[in-house]
Amino acid sequence: MTERAALRPSHRRRPGRRRMAAALTAALGLTGAALATNVMLQPAGAAAAAVPAWPTAKGSQAVSSTIEVSGTYDGGLKRFYGSGDLGDGGQDEGQDPIFKLKDGATLKNVVLGSPAADGIHCSGSCTLQNVWWEDVGEDAASFKGTSTGSVYTVYGGGARKASDKVFQFNGAGKLVITKFQVSDFGKLVRSCGNCSKQYKREIIVNDVDVTAPGKSLVGINTNYGDTAALRSVRIHGDSSKKIKPCVRYTGNSTGAEPKETGSGPDGTYCRYTASDLSYG
């Protein structure tokens, strides 16, 4: 959905790194102990290795009305695609999602085909584990919880062919993206710049593969206190470094176009250093 709608590395162990790793592990605790064990922040400065292969979908299922999820839904790597009211393939405002997750729900092992309508909506804390978007529709996923304690976890999976945003962060809380891959995209994450209700939002992007073309990884609103931490981001096919890792905006609640105020690490809002990014 559009906005209108809705570490510096060290050889020594430092308290800041431990605190950030602990916070990330706690956030991913929603997916179970197995994920939490494997999600510690990756070492900075690693070379950009080959991007993991996409999975092969195991069958397909047309979806004509939104699938509501509470608890855990395991799609078995089946491809789900929109049909009927969910099948026009457009990027209009106000489309319904293929999946709508209730607070605390988990969606895993799902491939979203084309058309994907408005992807996935999370009404509160949620976990998206090993979810793949073959051709992003309006947005891949929108996070809409209103509690400051909401945690949205994206673990594994990938998205491609997103002309605008992959993840739209409209709600409150923290978004943690780990072991994800994205290619041919506009923005990986955008904190809503002009939603009628605004919040302070925290974004962590860790151990991800990014393949050009793309415009930016994270967009945040500094006037609402947003922060974005980037760690072990591997960027492929962008030797001229056109993809902006972190862009700062002045957001608003009036629906006006937010003003871009800068980009790059600043130690306060965009929290990363050059060594947290690798190019290959």
C-alpha positions as CSV (number, residue, x, y, z in Angstrom):
1,M,0.0,0.0,0.0
2,T,1.3,3.5,-0.7
3,E,2.4,5.8,2.0
4,R,-0.6,8.0,1.4
5,A,-2.9,5.0,2.4
6,A,-2.1,4.0,5.3
7,L,28.6,-0.4,14.2
8,R,31.5,0.1,13.5
9,P,33.5,-3.3,13.3
10,S,36.1,-4.2,15.9
11,H,38.2,-7.2,16.8
12,R,37.1,-6.8,20.4
13,R,33.7,-7.6,21.8
14,R,31.9,-4.3,22.6
15,P,28.9,-3.8,24.8
16,G,27.0,-2.0,21.9
17,R,27.3,-5.1,19.6
18,R,26.2,-7.4,22.4
19,R,23.2,-5.3,23.1
20,M,22.2,-5.1,19.5
21,A,22.6,-8.8,19.0
22,A,20.6,-9.5,22.1
23,A,17.8,-7.3,20.9
24,L,17.8,-9.0,17.5
25,T,17.8,-12.4,19.0
26,A,14.9,-11.5,21.3
27,A,12.9,-10.1,18.4
28,L,13.4,-13.3,16.4
29,G,12.4,-15.4,19.4
30,L,8.9,-15.3,17.9
31,T,10.0,-17.8,15.3
32,G,11.3,-20.3,17.9
33,A,14.6,-21.3,19.4
34,A,16.0,-22.7,16.2
35,L,15.9,-19.3,14.4
36,A,17.1,-17.4,17.4
37,T,20.2,-19.6,17.6
38,N,21.2,-18.8,14.1
39,V,20.4,-15.1,13.8
40,M,23.3,-13.4,15.6
41,L,24.6,-10.3,13.8
42,Q,27.0,-11.3,11.1
43,P,30.6,-10.0,11.0
44,A,31.0,-6.8,9.1
45,G,33.1,-6.4,6.0
46,A,32.6,-9.9,4.6
47,A,32.9,-10.3,0.8
48,A,29.8,-10.4,-1.3
49,A,29.4,-14.1,-2.0
50,A,27.0,-15.7,-4.5
51,V,23.3,-15.1,-3.8
52,P,21.4,-18.3,-2.7
53,A,19.1,-19.8,-5.3
54,W,15.4,-19.3,-5.3
55,P,13.2,-22.3,-4.3
56,T,11.0,-24.1,-6.8
57,A,7.3,-23.8,-5.9
58,K,5.5,-27.0,-5.1
59,G,2.2,-26.5,-6.9
60,S,0.0,-23.4,-7.2
61,Q,-3.2,-22.2,-5.6
62,A,-5.4,-19.3,-6.8
63,V,-6.7,-17.0,-4.0
64,S,-9.8,-15.0,-4.7
65,S,-10.3,-13.7,-1.2
66,T,-7.9,-12.9,1.6
67,I,-6.6,-15.8,3.7
68,E,-6.7,-14.8,7.4
69,V,-4.0,-16.4,9.6
70,S,-3.9,-16.8,13.3
71,G,-1.3,-19.1,14.9
72,T,1.1,-20.7,12.3
73,Y,0.3,-21.3,8.6
74,D,2.8,-23.5,6.7
75,G,2.3,-23.2,3.0
76,G,4.7,-26.1,2.1
77,L,6.3,-23.8,-0.5
78,K,3.2,-23.7,-2.6
79,R,2.7,-20.7,-4.9
80,F,-0.3,-18.5,-4.0
81,Y,-1.5,-15.9,-6.5
82,G,-4.4,-13.6,-6.7
83,S,-7.6,-14.2,-8.8
84,G,-10.9,-12.5,-9.0
85,D,-10.9,-9.3,-6.9
86,L,-7.2,-10.1,-6.0
87,G,-6.2,-10.8,-9.6
88,D,-5.9,-7.5,-11.5
89,G,-2.2,-7.2,-10.9
90,G,-2.2,-3.5,-10.5
91,Q,-0.6,-1.1,-8.0
92,D,-3.7,0.8,-7.0
93,E,-4.2,2.1,-3.5
94,G,-6.4,0.1,-1.2
95,Q,-5.9,-3.4,-2.6
96,D,-6.6,-6.3,-0.3
97,P,-3.7,-8.7,0.6
98,I,-3.4,-12.4,-0.2
99,F,-2.7,-13.1,3.5
100,K,-3.7,-11.1,6.6
101,L,-1.9,-12.1,9.8
102,K,-3.4,-11.5,13.2
103,D,-1.3,-10.3,16.1
104,G,1.4,-13.0,16.9
105,A,0.8,-15.1,13.7
106,T,3.5,-16.8,11.7
107,L,3.5,-17.4,7.9
108,K,6.1,-19.7,6.6
109,N,7.2,-21.6,3.5
110,V,5.1,-19.6,1.0
111,V,5.7,-18.4,-2.5
112,L,3.7,-15.5,-3.7
113,G,3.2,-15.5,-7.5
114,S,1.8,-12.9,-9.8
115,P,-0.5,-11.2,-9.4
116,A,0.2,-10.8,-5.7
117,A,-2.4,-8.0,-4.9
118,D,-1.1,-6.2,-1.7
119,G,0.9,-9.2,-0.6
120,I,0.8,-9.7,3.2
121,H,-0.6,-7.5,5.9
122,C,0.4,-7.9,9.6
123,S,-2.1,-6.5,12.0
124,G,0.4,-6.7,14.9
125,S,3.5,-8.7,15.7
126,C,4.2,-11.3,13.1
127,T,6.8,-13.6,11.6
128,L,7.4,-14.2,7.9
129,Q,9.7,-17.1,7.6
130,N,11.0,-18.4,4.2
131,V,8.4,-16.3,2.3
132,W,9.2,-15.5,-1.4
133,W,7.7,-12.9,-3.7
134,E,8.3,-13.7,-7.3
135,D,6.8,-10.4,-8.6
136,V,5.8,-7.9,-6.0
137,G,2.4,-6.3,-6.5
138,E,1.4,-3.2,-4.6
139,D,3.8,-3.9,-1.7
140,A,5.2,-7.3,-0.6
141,A,4.2,-6.8,3.0
142,S,2.7,-4.0,5.2
143,F,3.2,-3.8,8.9
144,K,0.4,-2.1,10.8
145,G,0.5,-2.9,14.5
146,T,-0.3,0.0,16.8
147,S,1.6,-1.2,19.9
148,T,5.1,0.2,20.5
149,G,6.0,-3.3,21.5
150,S,5.1,-4.9,18.2
151,V,7.9,-6.8,16.5
152,Y,7.7,-7.8,12.9
153,T,10.3,-10.5,11.9
154,V,11.3,-11.4,8.3
155,Y,13.6,-14.4,8.4
156,G,14.8,-15.8,5.1
157,G,13.0,-15.6,1.8
158,G,13.3,-12.9,-0.9
159,A,11.5,-10.5,-3.2
160,R,12.0,-9.2,-6.7
161,K,10.4,-7.0,-9.3
162,A,9.2,-4.3,-6.9
163,S,8.8,-1.1,-8.8
164,D,8.3,0.8,-5.5
165,K,8.5,-0.6,-2.0
166,V,9.1,-4.1,-0.8
167,F,8.1,-3.6,2.9
168,Q,5.8,-0.8,4.0
169,F,6.1,0.1,7.7
170,N,3.0,2.0,8.6
171,G,2.6,0.9,12.2
172,A,4.5,1.1,15.5
173,G,7.4,-1.0,16.8
174,K,10.4,-2.8,15.4
175,L,11.0,-4.5,12.0
176,V,13.8,-7.1,11.8
177,I,14.9,-8.4,8.4
178,T,17.5,-11.2,8.4
179,K,18.9,-13.6,5.8
180,F,16.7,-12.0,3.1
181,Q,17.4,-11.3,-0.5
182,V,16.0,-8.6,-2.8
183,S,16.5,-7.7,-6.5
184,D,15.1,-5.3,-9.0
185,F,13.4,-3.0,-6.5
186,G,12.7,0.6,-5.6
187,K,13.0,0.6,-1.8
188,L,13.5,-2.4,0.5
189,V,11.8,-0.7,3.5
190,R,10.0,2.6,3.9
191,S,8.8,4.0,7.2
192,C,5.5,5.6,6.2
193,G,6.3,9.3,5.4
194,N,2.8,10.7,5.4
195,C,0.4,8.3,7.3
196,S,-2.4,10.0,9.2
197,K,-1.1,8.3,12.4
198,Q,2.7,8.4,12.9
199,Y,5.0,6.4,15.2
200,K,8.6,6.1,16.1
201,R,9.9,3.0,14.2
202,E,13.0,0.9,14.5
203,I,14.4,-1.1,11.6
204,I,17.2,-3.7,11.6
205,V,18.5,-5.1,8.4
206,N,21.0,-7.9,8.9
207,D,22.8,-10.5,6.7
208,V,21.0,-9.7,3.5
209,D,21.8,-9.9,-0.2
210,V,20.8,-6.9,-2.4
211,T,21.0,-7.1,-6.2
212,A,20.8,-4.0,-8.5
213,P,18.9,-2.3,-9.9
214,G,17.4,-0.6,-6.8
215,K,17.0,2.9,-5.3
216,S,17.4,2.6,-1.6
217,L,17.5,0.1,1.3
218,V,15.8,2.0,4.1
219,G,13.9,5.3,4.3
220,I,13.1,6.7,7.8
221,N,11.6,9.8,9.3
222,T,14.0,11.5,11.6
223,N,11.4,13.9,13.1
224,Y,9.6,10.9,14.6
225,G,12.8,9.4,16.0
226,D,13.0,6.5,13.5
227,T,16.3,4.5,13.4
228,A,17.8,2.0,10.9
229,A,20.7,-0.3,11.7
230,L,22.4,-2.1,8.8
231,R,24.8,-5.0,9.3
232,S,26.4,-7.4,6.8
233,V,24.6,-6.1,3.7
234,R,26.0,-7.6,0.5
235,I,25.3,-5.5,-2.6
236,H,25.6,-7.1,-6.0
237,G,25.9,-5.5,-9.4
238,D,26.2,-1.9,-8.1
239,S,29.8,-1.1,-8.5
240,S,29.0,2.6,-8.9
241,K,27.1,2.5,-5.6
242,K,23.9,4.1,-6.8
243,I,21.7,2.2,-4.3
244,K,21.4,4.5,-1.2
245,P,21.7,2.4,2.0
246,C,19.7,4.8,4.3
247,V,17.7,7.8,3.4
248,R,16.4,10.4,5.9
249,Y,13.1,12.2,5.5
250,T,11.0,14.7,7.4
251,G,7.7,12.9,7.6
252,N,4.2,14.3,8.2
253,S,0.6,13.2,9.0
254,T,-1.1,15.3,6.4
255,G,-0.6,13.1,3.3
256,A,1.9,15.6,1.8
257,E,5.0,14.3,0.0
258,P,7.7,13.9,2.7
259,K,10.9,15.9,2.2
260,E,14.2,14.1,1.8
261,T,16.8,15.6,4.2
262,G,19.9,13.5,3.6
263,S,21.3,10.0,3.3
264,G,24.2,8.0,4.6
265,P,25.4,7.1,8.1
266,D,25.0,9.7,10.8
267,G,25.4,7.7,13.9
268,T,22.0,8.7,15.2
269,Y,19.3,7.7,12.8
270,C,21.2,5.8,10.1
271,R,23.3,3.5,12.1
272,Y,26.0,1.7,10.0
273,T,29.5,2.3,8.7
274,A,31.1,1.6,5.3
275,S,32.4,-1.7,6.6
276,D,28.9,-2.9,7.2
277,L,28.4,-3.0,3.4
278,S,30.2,-5.1,0.8
279,Y,30.1,-4.8,-3.0
280,G,30.6,-7.6,-5.5
